[in-house]
Amino acid sequence: MALLGTAPRFWWREPGLASRALAAPSLAYGWVARRNLERGARVRVPLPVLCVGNWTVGGGGKTPTAQALGRAALAIGHRPGFLSRGHGGAARSPLLVDPSQHGADLVGDEPLLLAGVAPTAIAPDRAKGAELLRQAGCDLIIMDDGFQSARLHVDVALLVADARRGLGNGHVLPAGPLRAPLGSQLAHADAALLIGEGAPGEALAHQLRDSGLPLYRATLGFPNAGDFAGRRVLAFAGIADPEKFYASLKAAGAEIVATRSFPDHHMFKPDDARELLAEADSLGLDLVTTAKDRARFQGRQDGPMRGLNRLARVLDVEVRWSEAETAEALLRQALARFSAR
């Protein structure tokens, strides 16, 4: 049974009774999403914008891709800034993220990760967030998500998919994981990135070849994988696809004795920490989680949260382009299109 707040398992299987039962609301949602993509306001801002989005709900590798593009922009002499809605955070006004002052409860978990690379603004109103980045001295915006909302004009839209899951059953929410009808997304995307390997990803690659949309490829790398080889661990995660994290940790050589999965963007509470610490201690296990999860309890010192901060280790992840020039090519395409506006 799926956890509350996680994607239903039938989304990632062949279409069946569950998806057919949701055909009517899926059709309605798809109509609205298509109309939004076709008629969205798309405010123009005075900086180049490269949007990194997902075809589906969660777990595609969007944020690591945005981080990789930010590092590539820095490497070629630009001053990138990240723009995010700040999902999961309480902030309702535009804000420049300061990891030393702000927690995930205010700004969300992903902006804290992005802020470790370059200036990051969160804002429900994307144009106001873009203005914050301009005032901060940025000369290029990398927008983490926001493709389907169509509130900001983008110079290049890159859509990311995990090859292990592809587009799932191919249906639109709530019958499947697609955030808008595939044809509408293809019409407004400029390129696609497929991360990893898997038959669902190859099926998507075939569709993309037929559409003519440029397809890039990458894998996920784990810079500190050697730290976990041979270690007996309790792995825990509150992300869209925790099984992907567990598989990566196992591939790093860890012996996963126990796992604890939480809903995506789960804000850890003292009771969660107490239970994790007690189970790890009783079984003699190392606690291991993701950077995104760590961001949600980083610095917390209330009761057992102090122990979780001290003992939980992170398996680091990074996007590794199959062709080294991919990131620079995408960035230069965004810059060229901005210059030609």
C-alpha positions in Angstrom: 0.0 0.0 0.0 1.3 3.5 -0.9 2.1 6.0 1.8 -0.1 9.0 2.1 1.5 11.7 0.0 3.3 9.3 -2.3 2.5 8.4 -5.9 0.1 5.4 -6.4 1.9 2.3 -7.6 -0.6 1.9 -10.5 0.9 5.0 -12.1 4.0 3.1 -12.9 2.4 0.0 -14.3 0.5 -0.8 -17.5 -2.9 1.0 -17.6 -5.5 -1.0 -15.8 -8.8 -0.7 -13.9 -7.5 2.0 -11.5 -6.4 4.3 -14.3 -9.6 3.7 -16.3 -11.7 4.5 -13.3 -10.0 8.0 -13.2 -10.4 8.7 -16.9 -13.0 11.5 -16.5 -11.0 13.6 -13.9 -7.8 12.9 -15.9 -9.5 14.3 -19.0 -10.6 17.4 -17.2 -7.1 17.9 -15.6 -5.5 17.4 -19.0 -7.8 19.9 -20.6 -6.8 22.6 -18.0 -3.1 21.7 -18.2 -3.1 21.9 -22.0 -4.9 25.2 -22.0 -2.4 26.6 -19.5 0.5 25.6 -21.6 -1.1 27.1 -24.7 -2.3 30.3 -23.1 -0.1 30.9 -20.0 0.9 34.5 -19.4 4.7 33.8 -19.6 6.0 37.1 -18.3 9.3 38.1 -20.0 12.2 39.0 -17.6 15.4 40.8 -18.5 17.6 37.7 -18.0 18.0 34.4 -19.9 15.9 31.7 -18.5 16.6 27.9 -18.7 13.8 25.9 -17.2 14.4 22.4 -15.9 11.1 20.5 -15.5 9.6 17.1 -15.2 7.2 15.4 -17.6 5.7 13.6 -14.5 5.1 14.2 -10.8 8.4 14.0 -8.8 11.4 11.8 -8.8 12.8 12.5 -12.3 16.1 14.0 -11.3 15.2 17.7 -11.9 17.0 19.2 -9.0 20.4 17.4 -9.5 20.1 18.4 -13.2 19.6 22.1 -12.2 22.6 21.9 -9.8 24.8 20.5 -12.6 23.7 23.2 -15.0 24.5 25.8 -12.3 28.0 24.5 -11.8 28.5 24.4 -15.6 27.4 28.0 -15.9 29.9 29.0 -13.2 32.6 27.1 -15.0 32.1 29.2 -18.2 32.2 32.5 -16.3 28.5 33.2 -15.7 26.7 34.2 -12.6 23.7 31.9 -12.4 20.8 32.1 -10.0 18.2 29.5 -9.3 14.5 30.3 -9.2 12.1 28.0 -7.4 8.5 28.1 -6.0 9.8 26.8 -2.7 7.5 23.8 -2.5 6.8 22.7 1.0 8.0 25.9 2.6 5.8 28.5 4.4 7.2 31.6 2.7 4.6 33.4 0.7 6.7 36.4 -0.4 9.8 36.5 -2.7 12.9 35.6 -0.7 16.6 35.1 -1.4 17.5 31.8 0.4 20.1 32.0 3.1 20.9 28.5 4.3 22.5 29.9 7.5 19.2 31.5 8.4 16.4 29.7 6.6 15.1 26.2 7.2 13.2 23.9 4.9 10.0 24.7 6.8 10.3 28.2 5.4 11.9 27.9 2.0 11.4 24.2 1.1 14.1 21.5 0.8 15.2 21.8 -2.8 16.0 25.6 -2.6 18.4 24.8 0.3 20.3 22.3 -2.0 20.3 24.8 -4.9 21.6 27.6 -2.6 24.7 25.5 -2.0 25.6 26.1 -5.7 24.4 29.6 -6.5 22.1 32.4 -5.3 18.5 31.0 -5.1 15.2 32.9 -5.0 11.9 31.4 -4.0 8.7 33.1 -5.1 5.1 32.0 -6.0 5.3 34.9 -8.5 8.2 33.8 -10.6 8.8 37.3 -12.1 9.3 38.8 -8.7 11.8 36.0 -7.9 13.6 36.7 -11.1 13.9 40.4 -10.1 15.5 39.4 -6.8 18.1 37.4 -8.7 18.8 40.3 -11.1 19.3 42.6 -8.1 21.7 40.0 -6.6 23.9 40.3 -9.7 22.9 37.1 -11.5 23.1 37.1 -15.3 21.3 33.8 -16.0 18.3 32.1 -14.4 18.0 28.4 -14.0 14.4 27.7 -13.1 13.8 24.5 -11.1 10.3 23.4 -12.2 7.7 25.8 -13.5 7.4 24.4 -17.0 3.7 23.5 -16.7 2.7 26.6 -14.8 3.7 28.8 -17.8 4.1 31.9 -15.7 7.5 33.0 -17.0 8.8 33.1 -20.5 11.7 30.6 -20.9 14.4 30.6 -23.5 15.0 26.9 -23.2 12.8 24.3 -21.6 14.5 21.0 -20.7 12.3 18.2 -19.4 13.9 15.4 -17.4 12.9 11.8 -16.9 14.2 8.8 -14.9 14.8 6.0 -17.4 13.7 3.4 -14.7 10.2 4.8 -14.7 9.8 6.8 -17.9 6.3 8.2 -18.2 4.7 5.5 -16.2 1.3 4.4 -17.6 1.3 7.4 -19.9 -1.9 8.9 -18.4 -2.4 12.4 -17.0 -3.1 13.1 -13.3 -4.9 11.6 -11.5 -5.0 8.5 -13.7 -1.3 8.6 -14.1 1.8 10.7 -13.4 1.9 13.0 -16.4 1.5 16.7 -15.4 0.0 17.6 -18.8 -0.9 15.6 -22.0 2.3 14.4 -23.6 1.6 16.1 -27.0 1.2 19.5 -25.2 4.4 19.1 -23.3 6.3 18.1 -26.5 5.0 21.2 -28.3 6.5 23.5 -25.6 9.7 21.7 -24.7 13.0 22.4 -26.4 15.0 19.3 -25.2 14.7 16.2 -23.1 17.1 14.6 -20.7 17.0 10.9 -19.9 18.8 9.9 -16.7 19.9 6.3 -16.2 18.8 3.1 -18.1 15.6 1.1 -18.3 13.0 -0.1 -20.7 10.5 2.7 -19.8 13.1 5.2 -20.7 13.9 3.6 -24.0 10.2 3.7 -24.8 10.2 7.4 -24.1 13.3 7.8 -26.2 11.5 6.2 -29.1 8.6 8.6 -28.8 11.0 11.6 -28.6 12.9 10.4 -31.8 9.6 10.4 -33.6 8.8 13.9 -32.4 12.2 15.3 -33.4 12.8 16.7 -29.9 16.5 16.7 -29.0 17.4 14.0 -26.5 20.3 14.1 -24.1 21.4 11.4 -21.7 23.1 11.3 -18.3 23.6 9.0 -15.4 23.6 9.6 -11.6 27.0 9.4 -9.9 27.7 9.1 -6.2 30.9 10.8 -5.2 31.1 9.4 -1.7 29.8 5.9 -2.6 33.0 4.3 -1.2 32.1 5.5 2.3 29.3 3.0 2.4 30.9 -0.1 1.0 30.4 -2.9 3.5 28.5 -0.8 6.0 25.3 -2.2 7.5 22.7 0.5 7.3 19.2 1.7 8.1 18.3 3.7 5.0 15.5 6.3 5.3 14.0 8.7 2.8 11.0 11.0 2.3 11.3 11.5 -1.5 9.1 10.7 -4.5 11.0 7.5 -5.3 12.7 6.1 -2.1 13.3 2.7 -3.8 15.6 4.5 -6.3 17.7 5.8 -3.3 17.8 2.3 -1.7 18.9 0.8 -5.0 21.7 3.4 -5.3 22.9 2.8 -1.8 22.9 -1.0 -2.4 24.9 -0.4 -5.6 27.4 1.6 -3.6 28.1 -1.6 -1.6 26.1 -1.0 1.5 24.2 -3.8 3.2 20.7 -2.4 3.7 19.3 -4.2 6.8 16.3 -1.9 7.2 14.5 0.9 5.4 12.0 3.6 6.5 10.0 5.4 3.8 8.2 8.7 4.4 6.0 10.8 2.2 7.7 13.1 -0.3 8.9 16.4 1.4 8.2 14.9 4.8 9.1 17.3 7.6 10.8 15.1 10.2 9.5 15.3 13.8 11.2 14.4 17.1 9.2 11.1 17.2 10.5 10.2 13.7 14.1 10.9 14.9 13.5 8.9 18.2 12.3 5.9 16.3 15.1 6.0 13.7 17.8 6.4 16.3 16.4 3.6 18.5 16.1 1.1 15.6 19.6 1.9 14.3 21.0 1.5 17.8 19.3 -1.8 18.6 20.5 -3.3 15.3 23.9 -1.7 15.2 23.3 0.1 12.0 24.5 3.3 10.4 21.7 5.8 9.5 21.9 6.9 5.8 19.6 9.3 3.9 19.5 11.7 1.0 20.7 15.3 0.8 17.1 16.4 0.2 15.9 14.7 3.4 18.9 16.0 5.4 17.9 19.5 4.3 14.7 19.1 6.2 16.3 18.5 9.6 19.7 20.1 9.1 20.6 22.2 12.2 17.6 21.0 14.3 18.6 20.7 17.9 15.2 19.9 19.6 15.4 16.7 21.6 16.3 13.6 19.4 16.7 15.8 16.3 20.1 16.6 17.7 21.1 13.0 17.5 19.7 12.5 14.0 21.7 15.5 12.9 24.9 14.1 14.4 24.5 10.5 13.2 22.7 10.5 9.8 25.0 10.3 6.8 24.1 11.3 3.3 24.8 9.5 0.0 25.8 12.4 -2.3 24.4 12.4 -5.8 25.3 14.3 -9.0 24.3 14.2 -12.6 27.0 13.0 -15.0 26.4 13.9 -18.6 26.9 11.2 -21.2 28.4 13.9 -23.5 30.6 16.4 -21.7 29.4 19.3 -23.8 25.7 18.9 -23.1 25.4 21.4 -20.2 27.4 24.1 -22.0 25.3 23.5 -25.2 22.0 24.0 -23.3 23.3 27.1 -21.5 24.6 28.7 -24.7 21.3 27.9 -26.5 19.4 29.8 -23.7 21.9 32.7 -24.0 21.6 32.9 -27.7 17.8 32.8 -27.7 17.7 35.6 -25.1 20.0 37.7 -27.2 17.7 37.2 -30.2 14.5 38.2 -28.3 
